[in-house]
């Protein structure tokens, strides 16, 4: 259902994860129609899981309206990922049902 999640993008894209601070992150952006339970899973080009980000309903990433979730190009172990293409899968579970959106993210070094 497109109305559950909309306006999915990320900026900058691609991004250079070696840069420090805010420059070294991409912000995954989307709009939700209600407070929702969010799971963002980021996979590398071969389909291996790199990072899982969870956002509780009502928190940043899981609130009604526009959300901004940063990813600094690190995996679940805190290690910088390789350069290349990544796929972010945003799963939404809210009052209006469930939905998912896919976003391609480029990491450059």
C-alpha positions, 0 to 999 in steps of 0.5 A: 500500500503506497499510502503507508510509506511514501517519498522514499529517497536518500541523500547524499547518494552515492555517499563517501563513508570515509568522510567524517561526521555528517558528510560520511553518512547518507540519510534515508528519508521517507514519509509514514501515514502513522506511527509505525514499527520500522525495520531497515535492512541493508544488503550488499550487491551479493545479497548479504546482510550488512546492516539492520536498523530498527525504529520503534513507533513514535521514535525518529524513523517510526513516526507519522510524517517525514523521517530521516534515518542516518546510515554511516556505511558501517555494518552491524559489527561497526566495520566500514562496508566496501564500496559498491551498490547496496539495497535498503529494504524498509519494512513498515508495520503500522495501524494501516497494515504493512508495506515495504519499500526498496531503495538503492544506495551507492557507497563510494571511497 
